Amino acid sequence: MSSYLALFYTDAVGISASVAGLIILGARLLDGIFDAAVGAVSERTRSRWGRFRPWIMFGALPLGVFAALTFTAPFPGDTAAAVIWAVVTYGVCGLVYSIVNVPYAALSGVMAETPADRVSMNSMRFALGSIGLVATSVVTLPLVGAFGGSSGTPISIQGFTFTAAMFAVIAVILFFVTYRTSRETVKPVRTDRVPFKETLSAIFTNGPLFLVAVLTILGGVAFYSRLGVIVYYYIYSANAAPLVPLLIPLSPVAALVGSLVFSRFARRIGKRNLFIIGMAVQVVALTALFFVDPANLGVVIVLTVVHGLSGFTIPLTYSMVADAADYGEYKSGVRADGISFALVSIAQKLAFAVGGASVLLIGIFGYQPNVQQTSEALQGINFVVNLFPAIIGLIAILTALAYRITDAQAAQIRTDLNTGTIAVAKATRRG
């Protein structure tokens, strides 16, 4: 339901767009910082359940509780009490989410060894996540309206609260299923407890890992920043409010298809090259959307689908994290899946923070909830939804050119680790 959080704050609770943007931005930055701590602790966890799976098991229920509380508002209106409640509930929700999500993301690095398997696993993870995003996007507003009772409006606090509670129950169940059905099979070369200082040293000397983190930020901003505010584009720019439940899922559905269809090409042309191609498609589609009349829904839909099909760039970066973690272990002898994925999770949170703060930008352009927007506000919405992520996508393409680990090198590194080789391959010394 994160796609509707800004709408909940502005149009249901009554918080101003600028303040809502700051709440989302601050919470995302806070739990991004917290990711590092979770990664460090989970990395050093030793239990009969593994290093990462216990965190999913014990964090699932608290996450469900605070996810539901985030969509409550006992003090509605643009008041200090409403803002404080939003800051506390969403802030704590983000922290608990880190406790679950960082270990969950790290699982792909300890469940699959080969680059191809990692691409396949992360693509499937992204695809199934897209299905969840599509499902919630389609049914959220109808459920909000149905649960709204006698409020007389399709966007109500009560409707959002009951809808969020229902989704939270489903999420908790699925997290427990994940815990029960996953297994950690990739073990560190070193079995002793590595000093934390040594782990940090291994991370900070891992150039490819930091480059992947930068690509995660840029790619995430380019793809996700528009999702947090695109509902405003459809309601106010395209005047298509009744079609929002059908329009919102366009990008996630297309991303699901793109992830399943195009990720396999990573085996032929490499993850980096496929990432660059995907980002180029996004830049072209978003630039075209910026110049298209939003009322021309047919063209908007086609370009939105094209943009969504290139969403396979997101799981590609997670596959690159696992390769970079292997490289780090190969170079230093220290395996740091937890902190590696925490670093990239921080990058993703920064991307989400920018996306969430996009509502702050439309507030600067003059957006006011539940009224006819000025031409300046409509231009601002169009810029934030389309041209801004296109610019970020272009920067991502230029950055990706510096990533040097090929799939062949990644496979050789994994083979050498399995056979006990510790020396760094010459081909990867430049990282």
C-alpha positions as CSV (number, residue, x, y, z in Angstrom):
1,M,0.0,0.0,0.0
2,S,3.0,2.3,0.0
3,S,1.9,3.7,-3.4
4,Y,-1.1,5.2,-1.5
5,L,0.6,6.4,1.6
6,A,1.1,10.0,0.4
7,L,-2.6,10.0,-0.8
8,F,-3.6,8.8,2.7
9,Y,-1.7,11.5,4.4
10,T,-2.9,14.4,2.2
11,D,-6.4,13.5,1.1
12,A,-7.6,11.3,4.0
13,V,-5.9,12.6,7.1
14,G,-5.5,16.2,5.8
15,I,-1.8,16.7,6.3
16,S,-0.3,19.1,3.8
17,A,1.7,17.7,0.8
18,S,4.9,19.3,1.9
19,V,4.7,17.9,5.4
20,A,3.7,14.5,4.2
21,G,6.7,14.5,1.9
22,L,9.0,15.3,4.8
23,I,7.5,12.6,7.0
24,I,8.1,10.0,4.3
25,L,11.6,11.3,3.5
26,G,12.7,11.4,7.1
27,A,11.4,7.9,7.9
28,R,13.0,6.4,4.9
29,L,16.4,8.0,5.7
30,L,16.1,6.8,9.3
31,D,15.4,3.2,8.5
32,G,18.1,3.3,5.8
33,I,20.7,4.1,8.4
34,F,19.2,1.4,10.6
35,D,19.7,-1.1,7.8
36,A,23.5,-1.0,8.4
37,A,23.0,-2.1,12.0
38,V,20.7,-4.9,11.1
39,G,23.1,-6.1,8.4
40,A,26.0,-6.1,10.8
41,V,24.1,-8.0,13.5
42,S,22.4,-10.5,11.2
43,E,25.7,-11.1,9.5
44,R,27.2,-12.2,12.8
45,T,24.2,-14.2,14.0
46,R,24.8,-17.9,14.6
47,S,21.8,-20.1,15.3
48,R,20.4,-23.5,14.3
49,W,18.0,-21.7,11.9
50,G,20.9,-19.9,10.1
51,R,22.1,-16.4,10.0
52,F,19.2,-14.6,8.4
53,R,16.1,-16.7,8.7
54,P,15.5,-16.1,12.4
55,W,15.2,-12.4,11.8
56,I,12.3,-13.0,9.3
57,M,10.5,-15.2,11.8
58,F,10.8,-12.9,14.8
59,G,10.2,-9.6,12.9
60,A,7.2,-10.6,10.9
61,L,4.5,-10.0,13.5
62,P,5.7,-6.6,14.8
63,L,6.0,-5.5,11.2
64,G,2.4,-6.4,10.5
65,V,1.2,-4.5,13.6
66,F,3.0,-1.3,12.7
67,A,2.2,-1.5,9.0
68,A,-1.5,-1.5,10.1
69,L,-1.0,1.3,12.6
70,T,0.7,3.5,9.9
71,F,-2.7,3.8,8.2
72,T,-4.6,4.9,11.3
73,A,-5.2,8.5,12.3
74,P,-6.7,9.1,15.8
75,F,-5.9,12.8,15.4
76,P,-7.0,13.8,11.8
77,G,-6.4,17.1,10.2
78,D,-3.3,19.2,9.5
79,T,-2.4,19.3,13.1
80,A,0.7,18.7,15.2
81,A,-0.9,15.6,16.8
82,A,-1.6,14.1,13.3
83,V,2.0,14.8,12.2
84,I,3.5,13.3,15.4
85,W,1.3,10.2,15.1
86,A,2.3,9.7,11.4
87,V,6.0,10.2,12.3
88,V,6.0,7.7,15.1
89,T,3.9,4.9,13.4
90,Y,5.6,5.2,10.0
91,G,9.0,5.6,11.5
92,V,8.7,2.5,13.7
93,C,7.2,0.6,10.8
94,G,10.3,1.4,8.7
95,L,12.6,0.2,11.5
96,V,10.8,-3.1,11.9
97,Y,10.7,-3.5,8.1
98,S,14.5,-3.2,8.1
99,I,14.7,-6.0,10.7
100,V,12.8,-8.3,8.3
101,N,13.8,-7.0,4.8
102,V,17.6,-6.9,5.1
103,P,18.0,-10.5,6.1
104,Y,15.3,-11.4,3.6
105,A,17.3,-9.7,0.8
106,A,20.5,-11.4,2.0
107,L,19.0,-14.8,1.5
108,S,19.6,-14.7,-2.3
109,G,23.3,-14.6,-1.6
110,V,23.3,-17.7,0.6
111,M,20.7,-19.8,-1.2
112,A,22.2,-19.7,-4.7
113,E,25.8,-19.9,-5.8
114,T,26.0,-19.3,-9.6
115,P,25.3,-15.9,-11.3
116,A,22.6,-17.5,-13.4
117,D,20.8,-18.9,-10.4
118,R,21.0,-15.6,-8.6
119,V,19.5,-13.7,-11.6
120,S,16.8,-16.3,-11.7
121,M,16.1,-16.2,-8.0
122,N,16.0,-12.4,-7.8
123,S,13.9,-12.1,-11.0
124,M,11.4,-14.5,-9.5
125,R,11.4,-12.6,-6.2
126,F,10.8,-9.3,-8.1
127,A,8.1,-10.9,-10.3
128,L,6.2,-12.3,-7.3
129,G,6.7,-9.0,-5.5
130,S,5.2,-7.3,-8.6
131,I,2.2,-9.6,-8.4
132,G,1.7,-8.5,-4.8
133,L,2.1,-4.8,-5.8
134,V,-0.4,-5.3,-8.7
135,A,-2.9,-7.0,-6.5
136,T,-2.8,-4.3,-3.8
137,S,-2.8,-1.5,-6.4
138,V,-6.0,-2.9,-8.0
139,V,-8.0,-3.6,-4.9
140,T,-6.8,-1.0,-2.4
141,L,-9.0,1.9,-3.4
142,P,-12.1,-0.3,-3.9
143,L,-11.5,-1.8,-0.5
144,V,-11.0,1.6,1.0
145,G,-14.3,2.6,-0.4
146,A,-16.0,-0.6,0.8
147,F,-14.6,-0.3,4.3
148,G,-15.3,3.4,4.5
149,G,-18.7,2.8,5.9
150,S,-20.9,5.9,6.1
151,S,-18.1,8.3,5.5
152,G,-19.6,9.1,2.1
153,T,-16.2,9.4,0.4
154,P,-14.1,6.8,-1.4
155,I,-11.0,8.0,0.4
156,S,-11.4,7.7,4.2
157,I,-9.3,7.0,7.2
158,Q,-11.5,4.1,8.3
159,G,-11.3,2.5,4.8
160,F,-7.5,2.7,4.7
161,T,-7.2,1.3,8.3
162,F,-9.2,-1.8,7.6
163,T,-7.6,-2.4,4.3
164,A,-4.1,-2.1,5.8
165,A,-4.9,-4.4,8.6
166,M,-6.1,-7.1,6.1
167,F,-2.9,-6.8,4.0
168,A,-0.8,-6.9,7.2
169,V,-2.3,-10.3,8.2
170,I,-1.6,-11.7,4.8
171,A,2.0,-10.4,4.9
172,V,2.7,-11.9,8.3
173,I,1.5,-15.3,7.1
174,L,3.7,-15.1,3.9
175,F,6.8,-14.2,5.9
176,F,6.3,-17.2,8.1
177,V,6.0,-19.3,5.0
178,T,9.3,-17.8,3.7
179,Y,11.0,-18.7,6.9
180,R,9.8,-22.3,6.9
181,T,10.6,-23.0,3.2
182,S,14.0,-21.3,2.8
183,R,17.4,-22.8,3.4
184,E,20.9,-21.2,3.7
185,T,23.3,-23.4,1.7
186,V,26.2,-21.0,0.9
187,K,28.6,-20.9,3.9
188,P,31.4,-18.5,4.5
189,V,35.0,-19.7,3.8
190,R,35.9,-18.6,7.3
191,T,33.8,-20.2,10.0
192,D,35.1,-18.2,13.0
193,R,33.5,-15.0,14.1
194,V,35.2,-12.2,12.0
195,P,36.0,-9.1,14.0
196,F,33.6,-6.3,13.1
197,K,36.4,-3.9,12.2
198,E,37.7,-6.5,9.8
199,T,34.3,-6.9,8.2
200,L,34.0,-3.1,7.8
201,S,37.4,-3.0,6.2
202,A,36.4,-5.7,3.7
203,I,33.2,-3.7,2.8
204,F,34.9,-0.3,2.4
205,T,37.5,-1.8,0.1
206,N,34.9,-3.5,-2.1
207,G,34.6,-1.0,-5.0
208,P,32.1,-3.1,-7.1
209,L,29.8,-3.3,-4.1
210,F,29.7,0.5,-3.7
211,L,29.1,0.9,-7.4
212,V,26.1,-1.5,-7.2
213,A,24.8,0.6,-4.3
214,V,25.0,3.7,-6.4
215,L,23.2,1.9,-9.3
216,T,20.5,0.8,-6.9
217,I,19.9,4.4,-5.8
218,L,19.8,5.7,-9.3
219,G,17.8,2.8,-10.8
220,G,15.4,2.8,-7.8
221,V,14.8,6.5,-8.1
222,A,14.2,6.3,-11.8
223,F,11.7,3.5,-11.5
224,Y,10.0,4.0,-8.1
225,S,10.0,7.7,-7.6
226,R,7.0,8.1,-9.9
227,L,5.0,5.3,-8.3
228,G,4.6,7.3,-5.1
229,V,3.0,10.3,-6.9
230,I,1.6,8.8,-10.1
231,V,-1.8,8.6,-8.5
232,Y,-1.9,12.4,-8.6
233,Y,-1.0,12.4,-12.3
234,Y,-3.9,10.1,-13.1
235,I,-6.4,11.9,-10.9
236,Y,-5.6,15.5,-11.6
237,S,-3.6,15.6,-14.9
238,A,-5.4,12.9,-16.8
239,N,-8.8,13.4,-15.1
240,A,-9.1,9.6,-14.9
241,A,-9.9,9.1,-11.2
242,P,-12.4,6.3,-11.8
243,L,-9.7,4.4,-13.7
244,V,-7.0,4.7,-11.0
245,P,-7.3,1.1,-9.8
246,L,-6.7,-0.1,-13.4
247,L,-4.0,2.5,-14.3
248,I,-1.8,2.2,-11.2
249,P,-0.9,-1.5,-11.8
250,L,0.2,-0.9,-15.4
251,S,3.9,-0.4,-14.5
252,P,4.1,-3.3,-12.0
253,V,2.3,-5.7,-14.3
254,A,4.6,-4.8,-17.2
255,A,7.6,-5.0,-14.8
256,L,6.5,-8.5,-13.9
257,V,6.4,-9.5,-17.5
258,G,9.7,-7.8,-18.3
259,S,11.4,-9.5,-15.4
260,L,10.3,-13.0,-16.4
261,V,10.9,-12.5,-20.1
262,F,14.0,-10.3,-20.4
263,S,16.1,-11.3,-17.3
264,R,17.2,-14.5,-19.1
265,F,19.2,-12.3,-21.6
266,A,21.6,-11.5,-18.7
267,R,23.2,-14.9,-19.5
268,R,23.9,-13.9,-23.0
269,I,24.9,-10.2,-22.8
270,G,25.8,-9.8,-19.1
271,K,23.9,-8.2,-16.2
272,R,25.6,-4.8,-16.6
273,N,24.8,-4.5,-20.3
274,L,21.2,-5.6,-19.8
275,F,20.9,-3.0,-17.0
276,I,22.1,-0.3,-19.4
277,I,19.6,-1.4,-22.1
278,G,16.7,-1.4,-19.6
279,M,17.6,2.1,-18.3
280,A,17.8,3.4,-21.8
281,V,14.3,2.2,-22.5
282,Q,13.0,3.9,-19.3
283,V,14.7,7.2,-20.3
284,V,13.1,7.2,-23.7
285,A,9.6,6.2,-22.5
286,L,9.6,8.7,-19.6
287,T,10.8,11.6,-21.8
288,A,8.1,10.8,-24.3
289,L,5.5,10.7,-21.5
290,F,6.6,14.2,-20.4
291,F,5.7,15.7,-23.7
292,V,2.4,13.7,-24.3
293,D,-0.9,15.3,-23.3
294,P,-2.0,13.3,-20.2
295,A,-5.6,13.4,-21.5
296,N,-4.4,11.1,-24.4
297,L,-4.8,8.0,-22.2
298,G,-4.1,5.5,-25.0
299,V,-0.6,6.9,-25.7
300,V,0.0,7.3,-21.9
301,I,-0.9,3.6,-21.3
302,V,1.3,2.4,-24.1
303,L,4.4,4.4,-22.9
304,T,3.7,3.4,-19.3
305,V,3.7,-0.3,-20.3
306,V,7.0,0.2,-22.3
307,H,8.5,1.8,-19.2
308,G,7.3,-1.0,-17.0
309,L,8.7,-3.7,-19.2
310,S,12.2,-2.4,-18.4
311,G,11.7,-2.9,-14.7
312,F,13.9,-5.9,-14.9
313,T,16.7,-3.5,-13.9
314,I,15.7,-3.8,-10.2
315,P,16.4,-7.5,-9.7
316,L,19.5,-7.3,-11.8
317,T,21.1,-5.0,-9.2
318,Y,20.4,-7.5,-6.4
319,S,22.0,-10.2,-8.4
320,M,25.0,-7.9,-8.8
321,V,25.2,-7.5,-5.0
322,A,25.7,-11.3,-4.6
323,D,28.5,-11.2,-7.2
324,A,30.1,-8.2,-5.4
325,A,29.9,-10.1,-2.1
326,D,31.7,-13.0,-3.6
327,Y,34.3,-10.6,-5.0
328,G,34.7,-9.1,-1.5
329,E,35.2,-12.5,0.1
330,Y,37.6,-13.5,-2.6
331,K,39.7,-10.4,-2.1
332,S,39.7,-10.2,1.7
333,G,38.7,-13.7,2.9
334,V,35.7,-12.1,4.7
335,R,32.2,-12.9,3.6
336,A,29.7,-10.1,4.5
337,D,26.4,-11.0,2.9
338,G,24.4,-9.2,5.7
339,I,26.3,-5.9,5.5
340,S,26.6,-6.1,1.7
341,F,22.8,-6.4,1.3
342,A,22.3,-3.8,4.1
343,L,24.4,-1.3,2.1
344,V,22.3,-1.9,-1.0
345,S,19.1,-1.9,1.2
346,I,20.2,1.5,2.4
347,A,20.6,2.6,-1.2
348,Q,17.1,1.3,-2.0
349,K,15.7,3.1,1.0
350,L,17.3,6.3,-0.2
351,A,15.7,5.7,-3.6
352,F,12.3,5.1,-1.9
353,A,13.0,8.2,0.3
354,V,13.4,10.3,-2.9
355,G,10.3,8.7,-4.3
356,G,8.3,9.4,-1.2
357,A,9.6,13.0,-1.1
358,S,8.3,13.5,-4.6
359,V,5.0,14.5,-3.0
360,L,7.0,17.3,-1.3
361,L,8.1,18.5,-4.8
362,I,4.5,18.6,-6.1
363,G,3.6,20.6,-2.9
364,I,6.3,23.1,-3.9
365,F,4.7,23.4,-7.3
366,G,1.4,24.4,-5.6
367,Y,-0.5,21.1,-5.3
368,Q,-3.6,21.4,-3.0
369,P,-5.7,18.3,-2.2
370,N,-9.3,17.7,-3.4
371,V,-9.4,20.9,-5.6
372,Q,-8.9,21.8,-9.3
373,Q,-5.1,22.2,-9.8
374,T,-3.5,25.2,-11.3
375,S,-1.5,25.0,-14.5
376,E,1.7,25.4,-12.5
377,A,0.8,22.5,-10.2
378,L,-0.1,20.3,-13.2
379,Q,3.2,21.0,-14.9
380,G,5.0,20.2,-11.6
381,I,3.2,16.9,-11.3
382,N,4.2,16.0,-14.9
383,F,7.8,17.0,-14.2
384,V,8.0,14.9,-11.0
385,V,6.3,11.9,-12.5
386,N,8.1,11.7,-15.8
387,L,11.0,14.0,-16.6
388,F,12.7,13.9,-13.2
389,P,13.1,10.0,-13.2
390,A,14.2,10.2,-16.9
391,I,17.1,12.5,-15.9
392,I,18.1,10.1,-13.1
393,G,17.9,7.2,-15.5
394,L,20.4,8.8,-17.8
395,I,22.8,9.3,-14.9
396,A,22.4,5.6,-14.0
397,I,23.4,4.6,-17.5
398,L,26.6,6.6,-17.3
399,T,27.4,5.2,-13.9
400,A,26.9,1.6,-15.0
401,L,29.6,1.9,-17.5
402,A,32.1,1.8,-14.7
403,Y,31.0,-1.6,-13.4
404,R,33.7,-4.1,-14.4
405,I,32.7,-7.6,-13.1
406,T,31.5,-9.7,-16.0
407,D,29.4,-12.8,-15.4
408,A,32.3,-15.0,-16.5
409,Q,34.5,-13.5,-13.9
410,A,31.8,-13.8,-11.2
411,A,31.4,-17.5,-12.0
412,Q,35.2,-18.1,-11.8
413,I,35.3,-16.3,-8.5
414,R,32.6,-18.5,-7.1
415,T,34.4,-21.6,-8.4
416,D,37.7,-20.5,-6.8
417,L,35.9,-19.8,-3.5
418,N,34.4,-23.3,-3.5
419,T,37.8,-24.8,-4.1
420,G,39.5,-22.7,-1.5
421,T,41.4,-20.3,-3.7
422,I,42.0,-17.0,-1.9
423,A,44.1,-15.0,-4.4
424,V,42.4,-12.3,-6.3
425,A,41.9,-12.9,-10.0
426,K,43.8,-10.4,-12.1
427,A,40.7,-9.7,-14.1
428,T,39.0,-8.2,-11.1
429,R,41.8,-6.3,-9.6
430,R,40.5,-3.1,-11.1
431,G,37.4,-3.3,-8.8
